[in-house]
């Protein structure tokens, strides 16, 4: 046996099966804490003006305590093969769903913050087994869906320095360890940054990346702004509106540990911190199903990963491991959804020189895998269809 085969066999031996099994005592503790929530006094009629709506969080917390069925969601997660492995000293949990189609293309999906592997549950079937979902079996994918180090079932034990660049390197190692020598990647938000970073690093086997956002902004050169279209102007205004309300970004980039005391001790605090993002600061309330939102929030709460997950923003801001040099020349596809950050093409093409697919959808949030799974799955098939062969 060749040395690289021996190395791969040794690496695969370090991959361990995993099941989600939350102790009942943890669920009882969650219900008790929710029942004892001390609510703030908000201005009458404040709505979402000053932050997430008090009435909204109260209603959602009541459902979390009295109606939400974690065991049902746990069983749904456990319906898919799950594993853990150690990479660069970090525990990495992942779903690994092999397609029944032998020629399926491996595809790694990276979730966002404040999301989790649950983000992709609605696209697993259509992507891995299109034959059973009215699709073409030639479009099938083998799916690798990891929990980002410090998030969810990867756990909170994490050393410093885990930024986007380091995660990208870990994902390349994970795919190598699984025996995949040709694969694509996809992500939104933090997942989009990781996917683009892999395009910059160009690990062996990567054939292309698909994202929901390309975070390319004006450089300050007046010439870039000289002939902006009306639509470009609207997209810049959307960005300005986001920054006006994105207090989470400033806090998590500077003092994540201080924030984490409240999120770790109060389920209502963790819920409101996540719910504001899932509802677009109140711009599209309940666009994402509340069971999906609470499944995701429960993963953060039950794994005690508030601190380690928000720390990703600090690590990125303080750049302990520099990103690879740009621009990104890997074949790149983007799907822009209607209620999400609107990438501006002229800036995106400046920083990504091989954009071969650009689609726009009227509907869909920052977490389109949750609320527009069919559109996202179709776009992934279209983009990677041109790269498969």
C-alpha positions as CSV (number, residue, x, y, z in Angstrom):
1,X,0.0,0.0,0.0
2,X,1.3,3.5,-0.9
3,X,2.2,5.9,1.8
4,X,-0.6,8.3,1.0
5,X,-3.1,5.5,1.3
6,X,-1.6,4.5,4.6
7,X,-1.9,8.0,5.9
8,X,-5.5,8.3,4.7
9,X,-6.4,5.0,6.4
10,X,-4.9,6.2,9.6
11,X,-6.8,9.5,9.4
12,X,-10.1,7.7,8.8
13,X,-9.5,5.5,11.8
14,X,-9.7,8.7,13.9
15,X,-13.3,9.4,12.7
16,X,-15.8,8.3,15.4
17,X,-19.5,7.8,15.1
18,X,-21.7,10.3,17.0
19,X,-25.3,10.6,18.1
20,X,-27.1,13.6,19.6
21,X,-28.3,12.5,23.1
22,X,-29.2,15.4,25.3
23,X,-29.8,14.4,29.0
24,X,-33.3,14.9,30.2
25,X,-31.9,16.9,33.1
26,X,-30.6,19.5,30.6
27,X,-34.1,19.8,29.1
28,X,-35.7,20.1,32.5
29,X,-33.2,22.8,33.5
30,X,-34.0,24.7,30.3
31,X,-37.8,24.6,31.0
32,X,-37.2,25.8,34.5
33,X,-35.1,28.7,33.5
34,X,-37.6,29.8,30.9
35,X,-40.4,29.6,33.5
36,X,-38.3,32.0,35.7
37,X,-37.4,34.5,33.1
38,X,-37.1,38.1,34.4
39,X,-38.3,40.2,31.5
40,X,-37.2,43.8,30.8
41,X,-39.5,46.8,30.7
42,X,-39.7,48.0,27.1
43,X,-41.3,51.1,25.8
44,X,-45.0,50.7,24.8
45,X,-45.2,50.3,21.1
46,X,-41.4,50.0,20.7
47,X,-41.8,47.0,18.4
48,X,-38.4,46.2,16.8
49,X,-37.1,49.8,16.9
50,X,-34.7,49.4,19.8
51,X,-34.0,45.7,19.3
52,X,-35.9,42.5,19.2
53,X,-39.6,42.9,20.1
54,X,-40.4,42.0,23.7
55,X,-43.8,40.6,22.7
56,X,-42.2,38.5,20.0
57,X,-39.6,37.0,22.4
58,X,-42.2,36.3,25.1
59,X,-44.4,34.4,22.7
60,X,-41.4,32.4,21.3
61,X,-40.1,31.6,24.8
62,X,-43.5,30.4,25.9
63,X,-43.6,28.1,22.9
64,X,-40.0,26.9,23.6
65,X,-41.1,26.0,27.1
66,X,-44.5,24.5,26.5
67,X,-44.9,23.5,22.9
68,X,-41.5,22.8,21.2
69,X,-40.5,19.2,21.0
70,X,-36.7,18.9,21.2
71,X,-36.8,15.1,21.1
72,X,-38.6,15.2,17.7
73,X,-35.8,17.5,16.4
74,X,-33.1,15.3,18.0
75,X,-34.5,12.3,16.1
76,X,-34.5,14.2,12.9
77,X,-30.8,15.0,13.4
78,X,-30.0,11.4,14.3
79,X,-31.7,10.2,11.1
80,X,-28.4,11.2,9.3
81,X,-24.9,9.6,9.9
82,X,-22.9,11.8,12.2
83,X,-19.2,11.7,13.2
84,X,-16.5,13.5,15.1
85,X,-12.8,13.9,14.4
86,X,-10.0,16.0,15.8
87,X,-8.4,18.5,13.4
88,X,-5.6,20.9,14.5
89,X,-6.5,20.2,18.1
90,X,-10.2,21.0,17.7
91,X,-13.1,18.6,17.9
92,X,-15.1,18.7,14.6
93,X,-18.6,17.2,14.4
94,X,-20.1,16.6,11.0
95,X,-23.0,15.0,9.1
96,X,-21.8,12.8,6.3
97,X,-24.6,11.8,4.0
98,X,-23.6,9.6,1.1
99,X,-25.8,9.7,-2.0
100,X,-27.2,6.5,-3.4
101,X,-25.8,7.7,-6.7
102,X,-22.3,6.3,-7.1
103,X,-21.1,9.2,-9.3
104,X,-22.3,11.9,-6.9
105,X,-20.1,15.0,-6.4
106,X,-18.9,15.6,-2.8
107,X,-20.1,19.0,-1.5
108,X,-19.2,20.6,1.8
109,X,-21.8,22.9,3.3
110,X,-20.7,25.5,6.0
111,X,-23.3,27.1,8.2
112,X,-23.4,30.7,9.4
113,X,-23.6,32.4,12.7
114,X,-26.0,32.3,14.5
115,X,-26.9,29.1,12.7
116,X,-25.9,25.5,12.9
117,X,-25.9,22.2,10.9
118,X,-29.7,22.4,11.3
119,X,-29.6,25.1,8.6
120,X,-29.2,22.4,5.9
121,X,-31.7,19.8,7.0
122,X,-34.3,20.8,4.4
123,X,-31.8,20.5,1.5
124,X,-30.2,17.2,2.4
125,X,-32.8,15.0,0.7
126,X,-33.0,17.0,-2.6
127,X,-29.3,17.3,-2.9
128,X,-28.2,13.8,-1.9
129,X,-31.0,11.9,-3.5
130,X,-32.6,13.9,-6.4
131,X,-34.0,10.8,-7.9
132,X,-36.4,10.5,-4.9
133,X,-37.3,14.2,-5.1
134,X,-38.3,14.4,-8.7
135,X,-34.8,15.5,-9.9
136,X,-32.0,14.2,-12.1
137,X,-29.8,11.6,-10.4
138,X,-26.9,13.1,-12.4
139,X,-27.2,16.1,-10.1
140,X,-26.6,14.2,-6.8
141,X,-24.2,15.2,-4.1
142,X,-22.4,13.4,-1.3
143,X,-22.8,15.9,1.6
144,X,-20.4,16.8,4.3
145,X,-22.0,19.2,6.8
146,X,-19.6,20.2,9.7
147,X,-20.3,22.1,12.8
148,X,-17.8,25.0,12.8
149,X,-15.2,24.5,15.6
150,X,-16.7,26.1,18.7
151,X,-20.3,25.8,17.4
152,X,-22.9,23.2,18.4
153,X,-21.9,19.6,18.7
154,X,-18.2,20.4,17.9
155,X,-18.3,21.8,21.4
156,X,-17.0,24.8,23.2
157,X,-13.4,23.5,24.0
158,X,-11.4,25.6,21.6
159,X,-8.0,27.3,21.7
160,X,-7.5,30.8,20.3
161,X,-6.8,31.6,16.7
162,X,-9.8,29.8,15.1
163,X,-10.6,32.3,12.4
164,X,-11.9,32.0,8.8
165,X,-8.5,31.0,7.4
166,X,-7.9,28.3,9.9
167,X,-11.4,26.8,9.4
168,X,-10.8,26.7,5.7
169,X,-7.6,24.7,6.2
170,X,-9.5,22.4,8.6
171,X,-12.2,21.8,6.0
172,X,-9.6,20.9,3.3
173,X,-8.1,18.4,5.8
174,X,-11.6,17.0,6.6
175,X,-12.3,16.3,2.9
176,X,-8.9,14.7,2.5
177,X,-9.5,12.6,5.5
178,X,-12.8,11.4,4.1
179,X,-11.1,10.4,0.9
180,X,-12.6,13.0,-1.4
181,X,-10.1,14.2,-4.1
182,X,-12.6,16.3,-6.0
183,X,-15.3,18.4,-4.3
184,X,-17.2,21.7,-4.1
185,X,-18.1,24.0,-1.2
186,X,-21.0,26.2,-0.3
187,X,-21.9,28.6,2.5
188,X,-23.7,31.7,3.7
189,X,-22.4,34.5,5.9
190,X,-19.5,33.0,7.9
191,X,-19.9,30.0,5.7
192,X,-19.5,32.2,2.6
193,X,-16.3,33.7,4.0
194,X,-14.9,30.2,4.7
195,X,-15.9,29.0,1.2
196,X,-14.2,32.0,-0.5
197,X,-11.2,31.6,1.7
198,X,-10.9,28.0,0.4
199,X,-11.0,29.5,-3.1
200,X,-8.0,31.7,-2.1
201,X,-6.1,28.8,-0.5
202,X,-6.9,26.5,-3.4
203,X,-6.6,23.1,-1.6
204,X,-6.1,20.1,-3.8
205,X,-9.4,18.8,-5.1
206,X,-11.5,21.9,-4.8
207,X,-13.3,22.5,-8.1
208,X,-15.5,25.5,-7.2
209,X,-17.4,27.5,-4.6
210,X,-21.0,28.6,-4.3
211,X,-22.1,31.3,-1.8
212,X,-25.0,33.5,-0.9
213,X,-22.9,36.6,-0.4
214,X,-19.6,38.0,-1.7
215,X,-18.6,40.6,0.8
216,X,-16.9,43.1,-1.5
217,X,-17.2,46.8,-0.7
218,X,-16.0,50.1,-2.2
219,X,-12.3,50.5,-1.8
220,X,-12.4,54.3,-1.4
221,X,-11.3,55.0,-5.0
222,X,-13.7,57.7,-6.3
223,X,-13.5,56.2,-9.7
224,X,-15.4,53.1,-8.4
225,X,-18.3,55.2,-7.5
226,X,-18.5,57.4,-10.6
227,X,-21.1,55.5,-12.6
228,X,-23.0,53.5,-10.0
229,X,-26.4,52.3,-11.2
230,X,-29.6,53.1,-9.3
231,X,-29.7,49.5,-8.2
232,X,-26.1,49.6,-6.9
233,X,-27.1,52.7,-4.9
234,X,-30.0,50.8,-3.3
235,X,-27.6,47.9,-2.4
236,X,-25.2,50.3,-0.8
237,X,-28.1,51.8,1.2
238,X,-29.1,48.3,2.4
239,X,-25.5,47.9,3.6
240,X,-25.6,51.2,5.4
241,X,-28.9,50.2,7.1
242,X,-27.4,46.9,8.2
243,X,-24.4,48.6,9.8
244,X,-26.7,51.0,11.6
245,X,-28.3,48.1,13.4
246,X,-25.6,45.4,13.6
247,X,-24.5,46.0,17.2
248,X,-23.8,42.3,17.5
249,X,-20.9,42.6,15.1
250,X,-19.2,45.3,17.2
251,X,-19.7,43.4,20.4
252,X,-18.6,40.0,19.2
253,X,-15.6,41.4,17.5
254,X,-14.4,43.1,20.7
255,X,-15.9,41.7,23.9
256,X,-17.4,38.3,23.2
257,X,-16.7,36.9,26.6
258,X,-18.5,39.7,28.4
259,X,-21.6,39.0,26.2
260,X,-21.4,35.3,26.8
261,X,-22.3,35.5,30.5
262,X,-25.8,36.7,29.7
263,X,-26.3,34.3,26.8
264,X,-25.0,31.3,28.7
265,X,-27.1,31.9,31.8
266,X,-30.4,33.0,30.3
267,X,-32.2,31.0,27.6
268,X,-34.3,34.1,26.9
269,X,-31.1,36.1,26.3
270,X,-29.7,33.5,23.9
271,X,-33.1,33.3,22.2
272,X,-33.4,37.0,21.6
273,X,-29.8,37.3,20.4
274,X,-30.4,34.7,17.7
275,X,-34.0,35.6,16.9
276,X,-33.1,39.2,16.0
277,X,-30.8,37.9,13.2
278,X,-33.3,35.2,12.0
279,X,-35.9,37.9,11.7
280,X,-33.7,40.4,9.9
281,X,-33.9,43.0,12.7
282,X,-37.6,42.8,12.4
283,X,-37.7,43.3,8.6
284,X,-39.1,39.8,7.9
285,X,-40.6,38.4,11.1
286,X,-41.4,34.7,11.0
287,X,-40.0,34.1,7.6
288,X,-38.2,31.2,9.1
289,X,-40.4,28.5,10.8
290,X,-40.3,28.8,14.6
291,X,-39.5,25.1,15.1
292,X,-36.5,25.6,12.9
293,X,-35.5,28.7,14.8
294,X,-35.9,26.9,18.2
295,X,-34.0,23.8,17.0
296,X,-31.1,26.1,16.1
297,X,-31.3,28.0,19.4
298,X,-31.6,24.8,21.4
299,X,-28.4,23.6,19.8
300,X,-26.5,26.7,21.1
301,X,-28.1,26.4,24.5
302,X,-27.7,22.7,25.1
303,X,-24.1,22.6,23.9
304,X,-23.1,25.8,25.9
305,X,-21.4,27.3,22.9
306,X,-22.4,30.9,23.2
307,X,-18.9,32.1,24.0
308,X,-16.9,29.9,21.7
309,X,-19.2,30.6,18.7
310,X,-19.3,34.4,19.1
311,X,-15.5,34.4,19.6
312,X,-15.1,33.7,15.9
313,X,-15.9,37.4,15.2
314,X,-13.1,38.4,17.5
315,X,-10.6,36.1,15.9
316,X,-11.5,37.4,12.5
317,X,-11.2,41.0,13.5
318,X,-7.8,40.4,15.2
319,X,-6.5,38.3,12.3
320,X,-4.3,35.9,14.2
321,X,-3.8,33.9,11.0
322,X,-3.8,36.0,7.8
323,X,-6.1,35.0,4.9
324,X,-4.5,33.9,1.7
325,X,-3.7,36.6,-0.9
326,X,-6.4,37.5,-3.3
327,X,-8.2,37.9,-5.6
328,X,-10.1,34.6,-5.6
329,X,-9.7,33.0,-9.0
330,X,-11.6,29.7,-8.3
331,X,-14.8,29.2,-10.3
332,X,-17.4,31.0,-8.2
333,X,-21.2,31.0,-8.1
334,X,-23.5,33.3,-6.1
335,X,-27.2,33.3,-5.3
336,X,-28.5,36.6,-4.1
337,X,-31.8,36.3,-2.2
338,X,-34.4,39.1,-1.9
339,X,-34.3,39.7,1.9
340,X,-30.6,39.3,2.3
341,X,-27.4,41.4,1.9
342,X,-27.2,42.4,-1.8
343,X,-23.7,41.7,-3.3
344,X,-22.7,44.4,-5.7
345,X,-21.4,42.9,-8.9
346,X,-18.7,45.4,-9.9
347,X,-17.0,45.1,-6.5
348,X,-17.5,41.3,-6.4
349,X,-15.8,40.9,-9.7
350,X,-12.9,43.1,-8.6
351,X,-12.2,40.6,-5.7
352,X,-13.3,37.4,-7.5
353,X,-12.1,37.1,-11.0
354,X,-13.8,33.9,-12.0
355,X,-17.5,34.4,-11.2
356,X,-19.2,32.0,-13.7
357,X,-22.7,32.0,-12.2
358,X,-24.8,34.8,-10.7
359,X,-28.5,34.4,-9.9
360,X,-31.0,36.6,-8.1
361,X,-34.2,35.5,-6.3
362,X,-37.1,37.8,-5.3
363,X,-37.6,36.0,-2.0
364,X,-35.3,34.4,0.6
365,X,-33.5,35.5,3.8
366,X,-29.8,35.5,4.9
367,X,-30.5,31.8,5.8
368,X,-32.1,30.7,2.5
369,X,-31.5,27.0,3.2
370,X,-34.1,27.4,5.9
371,X,-36.8,29.3,4.0
372,X,-36.0,28.8,0.3
373,X,-34.5,25.3,0.2
374,X,-35.9,24.4,-3.2
375,X,-34.5,27.5,-4.8
376,X,-31.1,27.0,-3.1
377,X,-30.9,23.3,-4.1
378,X,-31.7,24.2,-7.7
379,X,-29.1,26.9,-7.8
380,X,-26.5,24.5,-6.4
381,X,-27.3,21.9,-9.0
382,X,-27.1,24.5,-11.8
383,X,-23.8,25.9,-10.7
384,X,-22.0,22.6,-10.0
385,X,-23.6,21.0,-13.1
386,X,-21.1,23.0,-15.3
387,X,-18.2,21.9,-13.1
388,X,-19.0,18.2,-12.6
389,X,-17.8,17.2,-16.1
